[in-house]
Amino acid sequence: MKALAISATMVFNTRQKCVEEGVEAALEDRPRPGAAPKLTEGQCGHIIALACTPAPEGHAHWTLRLLADQVVQSG
């Protein structure tokens, strides 16, 4: 368990869900409470695609600030 950085409780709960609901249901990532995501999947995809392009001239790589500035400029 240490190698996976998980607790005995997590193992027990996952095993219990497997028994009660089946393996697929136990491994499914269920929605969690909290604030809604700030970006849509499309917006995330756009930022990831941008980060995979060459960095702007004069920079070795994209930084969060450069990405943010570029996203704001492109609307």
Phi and psi restraints in degrees (range 20) as a CNS / XPLOR table:
assign (resid 1 and name C) (resid 2 and name N)
       (resid 2 and name CA) (resid 2 and name C) 1.0 -64.9 20.0 2
assign (resid 2 and name N) (resid 2 and name CA)
       (resid 2 and name C) (resid 3 and name N) 1.0 -37.0 20.0 2
assign (resid 2 and name C) (resid 3 and name N)
       (resid 3 and name CA) (resid 3 and name C) 1.0 -63.8 20.0 2
assign (resid 3 and name N) (resid 3 and name CA)
       (resid 3 and name C) (resid 4 and name N) 1.0 -29.7 20.0 2
assign (resid 3 and name C) (resid 4 and name N)
       (resid 4 and name CA) (resid 4 and name C) 1.0 -97.8 20.0 2
assign (resid 4 and name N) (resid 4 and name CA)
       (resid 4 and name C) (resid 5 and name N) 1.0 -3.6 20.0 2
assign (resid 4 and name C) (resid 5 and name N)
       (resid 5 and name CA) (resid 5 and name C) 1.0 56.3 20.0 2
assign (resid 5 and name N) (resid 5 and name CA)
       (resid 5 and name C) (resid 6 and name N) 1.0 47.5 20.0 2
assign (resid 5 and name C) (resid 6 and name N)
       (resid 6 and name CA) (resid 6 and name C) 1.0 -126.2 20.0 2
assign (resid 6 and name N) (resid 6 and name CA)
       (resid 6 and name C) (resid 7 and name N) 1.0 158.7 20.0 2
assign (resid 6 and name C) (resid 7 and name N)
       (resid 7 and name CA) (resid 7 and name C) 1.0 -96.2 20.0 2
assign (resid 7 and name N) (resid 7 and name CA)
       (resid 7 and name C) (resid 8 and name N) 1.0 164.4 20.0 2
assign (resid 7 and name C) (resid 8 and name N)
       (resid 8 and name CA) (resid 8 and name C) 1.0 -62.8 20.0 2
assign (resid 8 and name N) (resid 8 and name CA)
       (resid 8 and name C) (resid 9 and name N) 1.0 -33.9 20.0 2
assign (resid 8 and name C) (resid 9 and name N)
       (resid 9 and name CA) (resid 9 and name C) 1.0 -62.4 20.0 2
assign (resid 9 and name N) (resid 9 and name CA)
       (resid 9 and name C) (resid 10 and name N) 1.0 -42.3 20.0 2
assign (resid 9 and name C) (resid 10 and name N)
       (resid 10 and name CA) (resid 10 and name C) 1.0 -63.7 20.0 2
assign (resid 10 and name N) (resid 10 and name CA)
       (resid 10 and name C) (resid 11 and name N) 1.0 -41.5 20.0 2
assign (resid 10 and name C) (resid 11 and name N)
       (resid 11 and name CA) (resid 11 and name C) 1.0 -62.2 20.0 2
assign (resid 11 and name N) (resid 11 and name CA)
       (resid 11 and name C) (resid 12 and name N) 1.0 -46.3 20.0 2
assign (resid 11 and name C) (resid 12 and name N)
       (resid 12 and name CA) (resid 12 and name C) 1.0 -60.7 20.0 2
assign (resid 12 and name N) (resid 12 and name CA)
       (resid 12 and name C) (resid 13 and name N) 1.0 -47.7 20.0 2
assign (resid 12 and name C) (resid 13 and name N)
       (resid 13 and name CA) (resid 13 and name C) 1.0 -63.3 20.0 2
assign (resid 13 and name N) (resid 13 and name CA)
       (resid 13 and name C) (resid 14 and name N) 1.0 -41.9 20.0 2
assign (resid 13 and name C) (resid 14 and name N)
       (resid 14 and name CA) (resid 14 and name C) 1.0 -65.6 20.0 2
assign (resid 14 and name N) (resid 14 and name CA)
       (resid 14 and name C) (resid 15 and name N) 1.0 -42.7 20.0 2
assign (resid 14 and name C) (resid 15 and name N)
       (resid 15 and name CA) (resid 15 and name C) 1.0 -61.3 20.0 2
assign (resid 15 and name N) (resid 15 and name CA)
       (resid 15 and name C) (resid 16 and name N) 1.0 -43.0 20.0 2
assign (resid 15 and name C) (resid 16 and name N)
       (resid 16 and name CA) (resid 16 and name C) 1.0 -62.7 20.0 2
assign (resid 16 and name N) (resid 16 and name CA)
       (resid 16 and name C) (resid 17 and name N) 1.0 -42.7 20.0 2
assign (resid 16 and name C) (resid 17 and name N)
       (resid 17 and name CA) (resid 17 and name C) 1.0 -64.1 20.0 2
assign (resid 17 and name N) (resid 17 and name CA)
       (resid 17 and name C) (resid 18 and name N) 1.0 -38.2 20.0 2
assign (resid 17 and name C) (resid 18 and name N)
       (resid 18 and name CA) (resid 18 and name C) 1.0 -60.0 20.0 2
assign (resid 18 and name N) (resid 18 and name CA)
       (resid 18 and name C) (resid 19 and name N) 1.0 -43.6 20.0 2
assign (resid 18 and name C) (resid 19 and name N)
       (resid 19 and name CA) (resid 19 and name C) 1.0 -66.9 20.0 2
assign (resid 19 and name N) (resid 19 and name CA)
       (resid 19 and name C) (resid 20 and name N) 1.0 -44.4 20.0 2
assign (resid 19 and name C) (resid 20 and name N)
       (resid 20 and name CA) (resid 20 and name C) 1.0 -80.4 20.0 2
assign (resid 20 and name N) (resid 20 and name CA)
       (resid 20 and name C) (resid 21 and name N) 1.0 -38.2 20.0 2
assign (resid 20 and name C) (resid 21 and name N)
       (resid 21 and name CA) (resid 21 and name C) 1.0 -118.9 20.0 2
assign (resid 21 and name N) (resid 21 and name CA)
       (resid 21 and name C) (resid 22 and name N) 1.0 -10.9 20.0 2
assign (resid 21 and name C) (resid 22 and name N)
       (resid 22 and name CA) (resid 22 and name C) 1.0 98.7 20.0 2
assign (resid 22 and name N) (resid 22 and name CA)
       (resid 22 and name C) (resid 23 and name N) 1.0 160.5 20.0 2
assign (resid 22 and name C) (resid 23 and name N)
       (resid 23 and name CA) (resid 23 and name C) 1.0 -63.6 20.0 2
assign (resid 23 and name N) (resid 23 and name CA)
       (resid 23 and name C) (resid 24 and name N) 1.0 -46.4 20.0 2
assign (resid 23 and name C) (resid 24 and name N)
       (resid 24 and name CA) (resid 24 and name C) 1.0 -60.3 20.0 2
assign (resid 24 and name N) (resid 24 and name CA)
       (resid 24 and name C) (resid 25 and name N) 1.0 -44.3 20.0 2
assign (resid 24 and name C) (resid 25 and name N)
       (resid 25 and name CA) (resid 25 and name C) 1.0 -65.5 20.0 2
assign (resid 25 and name N) (resid 25 and name CA)
       (resid 25 and name C) (resid 26 and name N) 1.0 -36.9 20.0 2
assign (resid 25 and name C) (resid 26 and name N)
       (resid 26 and name CA) (resid 26 and name C) 1.0 -68.0 20.0 2
assign (resid 26 and name N) (resid 26 and name CA)
       (resid 26 and name C) (resid 27 and name N) 1.0 -32.6 20.0 2
assign (resid 26 and name C) (resid 27 and name N)
       (resid 27 and name CA) (resid 27 and name C) 1.0 -90.9 20.0 2
assign (resid 27 and name N) (resid 27 and name CA)
       (resid 27 and name C) (resid 28 and name N) 1.0 -7.1 20.0 2
assign (resid 27 and name C) (resid 28 and name N)
       (resid 28 and name CA) (resid 28 and name C) 1.0 -69.4 20.0 2
assign (resid 28 and name N) (resid 28 and name CA)
       (resid 28 and name C) (resid 29 and name N) 1.0 135.7 20.0 2
assign (resid 28 and name C) (resid 29 and name N)
       (resid 29 and name CA) (resid 29 and name C) 1.0 -83.6 20.0 2
assign (resid 29 and name N) (resid 29 and name CA)
       (resid 29 and name C) (resid 30 and name N) 1.0 109.3 20.0 2
assign (resid 29 and name C) (resid 30 and name N)
       (resid 30 and name CA) (resid 30 and name C) 1.0 -85.9 20.0 2
assign (resid 30 and name N) (resid 30 and name CA)
       (resid 30 and name C) (resid 31 and name N) 1.0 154.0 20.0 2
assign (resid 30 and name C) (resid 31 and name N)
       (resid 31 and name CA) (resid 31 and name C) 1.0 -59.4 20.0 2
assign (resid 31 and name N) (resid 31 and name CA)
       (resid 31 and name C) (resid 32 and name N) 1.0 145.0 20.0 2
assign (resid 31 and name C) (resid 32 and name N)
       (resid 32 and name CA) (resid 32 and name C) 1.0 -114.9 20.0 2
assign (resid 32 and name N) (resid 32 and name CA)
       (resid 32 and name C) (resid 33 and name N) 1.0 150.4 20.0 2
assign (resid 32 and name C) (resid 33 and name N)
       (resid 33 and name CA) (resid 33 and name C) 1.0 -69.4 20.0 2
assign (resid 33 and name N) (resid 33 and name CA)
       (resid 33 and name C) (resid 34 and name N) 1.0 159.8 20.0 2
assign (resid 33 and name C) (resid 34 and name N)
       (resid 34 and name CA) (resid 34 and name C) 1.0 131.9 20.0 2
assign (resid 34 and name N) (resid 34 and name CA)
       (resid 34 and name C) (resid 35 and name N) 1.0 -171.6 20.0 2
assign (resid 34 and name C) (resid 35 and name N)
       (resid 35 and name CA) (resid 35 and name C) 1.0 -67.8 20.0 2
assign (resid 35 and name N) (resid 35 and name CA)
       (resid 35 and name C) (resid 36 and name N) 1.0 147.3 20.0 2
assign (resid 35 and name C) (resid 36 and name N)
       (resid 36 and name CA) (resid 36 and name C) 1.0 -69.4 20.0 2
assign (resid 36 and name N) (resid 36 and name CA)
       (resid 36 and name C) (resid 37 and name N) 1.0 151.8 20.0 2
assign (resid 36 and name C) (resid 37 and name N)
       (resid 37 and name CA) (resid 37 and name C) 1.0 -58.6 20.0 2
assign (resid 37 and name N) (resid 37 and name CA)
       (resid 37 and name C) (resid 38 and name N) 1.0 144.5 20.0 2
assign (resid 37 and name C) (resid 38 and name N)
       (resid 38 and name CA) (resid 38 and name C) 1.0 -81.0 20.0 2
assign (resid 38 and name N) (resid 38 and name CA)
       (resid 38 and name C) (resid 39 and name N) 1.0 -22.6 20.0 2
assign (resid 38 and name C) (resid 39 and name N)
       (resid 39 and name CA) (resid 39 and name C) 1.0 -119.5 20.0 2
assign (resid 39 and name N) (resid 39 and name CA)
       (resid 39 and name C) (resid 40 and name N) 1.0 147.7 20.0 2
assign (resid 39 and name C) (resid 40 and name N)
       (resid 40 and name CA) (resid 40 and name C) 1.0 -79.8 20.0 2
assign (resid 40 and name N) (resid 40 and name CA)
       (resid 40 and name C) (resid 41 and name N) 1.0 169.3 20.0 2
assign (resid 40 and name C) (resid 41 and name N)
       (resid 41 and name CA) (resid 41 and name C) 1.0 -61.8 20.0 2
assign (resid 41 and name N) (resid 41 and name CA)
       (resid 41 and name C) (resid 42 and name N) 1.0 -37.0 20.0 2
assign (resid 41 and name C) (resid 42 and name N)
       (resid 42 and name CA) (resid 42 and name C) 1.0 -64.2 20.0 2
assign (resid 42 and name N) (resid 42 and name CA)
       (resid 42 and name C) (resid 43 and name N) 1.0 -41.9 20.0 2
assign (resid 42 and name C) (resid 43 and name N)
       (resid 43 and name CA) (resid 43 and name C) 1.0 -66.0 20.0 2
assign (resid 43 and name N) (resid 43 and name CA)
       (resid 43 and name C) (resid 44 and name N) 1.0 -41.1 20.0 2
assign (resid 43 and name C) (resid 44 and name N)
       (resid 44 and name CA) (resid 44 and name C) 1.0 -61.7 20.0 2
assign (resid 44 and name N) (resid 44 and name CA)
       (resid 44 and name C) (resid 45 and name N) 1.0 -43.6 20.0 2
assign (resid 44 and name C) (resid 45 and name N)
       (resid 45 and name CA) (resid 45 and name C) 1.0 -61.0 20.0 2
assign (resid 45 and name N) (resid 45 and name CA)
       (resid 45 and name C) (resid 46 and name N) 1.0 -40.3 20.0 2
assign (resid 45 and name C) (resid 46 and name N)
       (resid 46 and name CA) (resid 46 and name C) 1.0 -62.9 20.0 2
assign (resid 46 and name N) (resid 46 and name CA)
       (resid 46 and name C) (resid 47 and name N) 1.0 -43.3 20.0 2
assign (resid 46 and name C) (resid 47 and name N)
       (resid 47 and name CA) (resid 47 and name C) 1.0 -67.2 20.0 2
assign (resid 47 and name N) (resid 47 and name CA)
       (resid 47 and name C) (resid 48 and name N) 1.0 -40.6 20.0 2
assign (resid 47 and name C) (resid 48 and name N)
       (resid 48 and name CA) (resid 48 and name C) 1.0 -63.8 20.0 2
assign (resid 48 and name N) (resid 48 and name CA)
       (resid 48 and name C) (resid 49 and name N) 1.0 -43.7 20.0 2
assign (resid 48 and name C) (resid 49 and name N)
       (resid 49 and name CA) (resid 49 and name C) 1.0 -61.9 20.0 2
assign (resid 49 and name N) (resid 49 and name CA)
       (resid 49 and name C) (resid 50 and name N) 1.0 -41.1 20.0 2
assign (resid 49 and name C) (resid 50 and name N)
       (resid 50 and name CA) (resid 50 and name C) 1.0 -63.5 20.0 2
assign (resid 50 and name N) (resid 50 and name CA)
       (resid 50 and name C) (resid 51 and name N) 1.0 -42.5 20.0 2
assign (resid 50 and name C) (resid 51 and name N)
       (resid 51 and name CA) (resid 51 and name C) 1.0 -66.5 20.0 2
assign (resid 51 and name N) (resid 51 and name CA)
       (resid 51 and name C) (resid 52 and name N) 1.0 -21.2 20.0 2
assign (resid 51 and name C) (resid 52 and name N)
       (resid 52 and name CA) (resid 52 and name C) 1.0 -86.3 20.0 2
assign (resid 52 and name N) (resid 52 and name CA)
       (resid 52 and name C) (resid 53 and name N) 1.0 -4.8 20.0 2
assign (resid 52 and name C) (resid 53 and name N)
       (resid 53 and name CA) (resid 53 and name C) 1.0 -87.2 20.0 2
assign (resid 53 and name N) (resid 53 and name CA)
       (resid 53 and name C) (resid 54 and name N) 1.0 165.0 20.0 2
assign (resid 53 and name C) (resid 54 and name N)
       (resid 54 and name CA) (resid 54 and name C) 1.0 -59.9 20.0 2
assign (resid 54 and name N) (resid 54 and name CA)
       (resid 54 and name C) (resid 55 and name N) 1.0 145.5 20.0 2
assign (resid 54 and name C) (resid 55 and name N)
       (resid 55 and name CA) (resid 55 and name C) 1.0 -65.2 20.0 2
assign (resid 55 and name N) (resid 55 and name CA)
       (resid 55 and name C) (resid 56 and name N) 1.0 156.8 20.0 2
assign (resid 55 and name C) (resid 56 and name N)
       (resid 56 and name CA) (resid 56 and name C) 1.0 -58.9 20.0 2
assign (resid 56 and name N) (resid 56 and name CA)
       (resid 56 and name C) (resid 57 and name N) 1.0 156.4 20.0 2
assign (resid 56 and name C) (resid 57 and name N)
       (resid 57 and name CA) (resid 57 and name C) 1.0 -56.5 20.0 2
assign (resid 57 and name N) (resid 57 and name CA)
       (resid 57 and name C) (resid 58 and name N) 1.0 135.6 20.0 2
assign (resid 57 and name C) (resid 58 and name N)
       (resid 58 and name CA) (resid 58 and name C) 1.0 91.4 20.0 2
assign (resid 58 and name N) (resid 58 and name CA)
       (resid 58 and name C) (resid 59 and name N) 1.0 -0.3 20.0 2
assign (resid 58 and name C) (resid 59 and name N)
       (resid 59 and name CA) (resid 59 and name C) 1.0 -127.2 20.0 2
assign (resid 59 and name N) (resid 59 and name CA)
       (resid 59 and name C) (resid 60 and name N) 1.0 140.1 20.0 2
assign (resid 59 and name C) (resid 60 and name N)
       (resid 60 and name CA) (resid 60 and name C) 1.0 -77.6 20.0 2
assign (resid 60 and name N) (resid 60 and name CA)
       (resid 60 and name C) (resid 61 and name N) 1.0 -30.0 20.0 2
assign (resid 60 and name C) (resid 61 and name N)
       (resid 61 and name CA) (resid 61 and name C) 1.0 -156.2 20.0 2
assign (resid 61 and name N) (resid 61 and name CA)
       (resid 61 and name C) (resid 62 and name N) 1.0 166.8 20.0 2
assign (resid 61 and name C) (resid 62 and name N)
       (resid 62 and name CA) (resid 62 and name C) 1.0 -73.3 20.0 2
assign (resid 62 and name N) (resid 62 and name CA)
       (resid 62 and name C) (resid 63 and name N) 1.0 138.6 20.0 2
assign (resid 62 and name C) (resid 63 and name N)
       (resid 63 and name CA) (resid 63 and name C) 1.0 -111.8 20.0 2
assign (resid 63 and name N) (resid 63 and name CA)
       (resid 63 and name C) (resid 64 and name N) 1.0 166.4 20.0 2
assign (resid 63 and name C) (resid 64 and name N)
       (resid 64 and name CA) (resid 64 and name C) 1.0 -60.5 20.0 2
assign (resid 64 and name N) (resid 64 and name CA)
       (resid 64 and name C) (resid 65 and name N) 1.0 -38.8 20.0 2
assign (resid 64 and name C) (resid 65 and name N)
       (resid 65 and name CA) (resid 65 and name C) 1.0 -63.8 20.0 2
assign (resid 65 and name N) (resid 65 and name CA)
       (resid 65 and name C) (resid 66 and name N) 1.0 -45.3 20.0 2
assign (resid 65 and name C) (resid 66 and name N)
       (resid 66 and name CA) (resid 66 and name C) 1.0 -61.8 20.0 2
assign (resid 66 and name N) (resid 66 and name CA)
       (resid 66 and name C) (resid 67 and name N) 1.0 -43.8 20.0 2
assign (resid 66 and name C) (resid 67 and name N)
       (resid 67 and name CA) (resid 67 and name C) 1.0 -61.6 20.0 2
assign (resid 67 and name N) (resid 67 and name CA)
       (resid 67 and name C) (resid 68 and name N) 1.0 -46.2 20.0 2
assign (resid 67 and name C) (resid 68 and name N)
       (resid 68 and name CA) (resid 68 and name C) 1.0 -59.9 20.0 2
assign (resid 68 and name N) (resid 68 and name CA)
       (resid 68 and name C) (resid 69 and name N) 1.0 -46.0 20.0 2
assign (resid 68 and name C) (resid 69 and name N)
       (resid 69 and name CA) (resid 69 and name C) 1.0 -60.9 20.0 2
assign (resid 69 and name N) (resid 69 and name CA)
       (resid 69 and name C) (resid 70 and name N) 1.0 -42.8 20.0 2
assign (resid 69 and name C) (resid 70 and name N)
       (resid 70 and name CA) (resid 70 and name C) 1.0 -66.1 20.0 2
assign (resid 70 and name N) (resid 70 and name CA)
       (resid 70 and name C) (resid 71 and name N) 1.0 -39.8 20.0 2
assign (resid 70 and name C) (resid 71 and name N)
       (resid 71 and name CA) (resid 71 and name C) 1.0 -65.4 20.0 2
assign (resid 71 and name N) (resid 71 and name CA)
       (resid 71 and name C) (resid 72 and name N) 1.0 -41.8 20.0 2
assign (resid 71 and name C) (resid 72 and name N)
       (resid 72 and name CA) (resid 72 and name C) 1.0 -64.0 20.0 2
assign (resid 72 and name N) (resid 72 and name CA)
       (resid 72 and name C) (resid 73 and name N) 1.0 -42.3 20.0 2
assign (resid 72 and name C) (resid 73 and name N)
       (resid 73 and name CA) (resid 73 and name C) 1.0 -63.6 20.0 2
assign (resid 73 and name N) (resid 73 and name CA)
       (resid 73 and name C) (resid 74 and name N) 1.0 -38.6 20.0 2
assign (resid 73 and name C) (resid 74 and name N)
       (resid 74 and name CA) (resid 74 and name C) 1.0 -83.0 20.0 2
assign (resid 74 and name N) (resid 74 and name CA)
       (resid 74 and name C) (resid 75 and name N) 1.0 -8.7 20.0 2
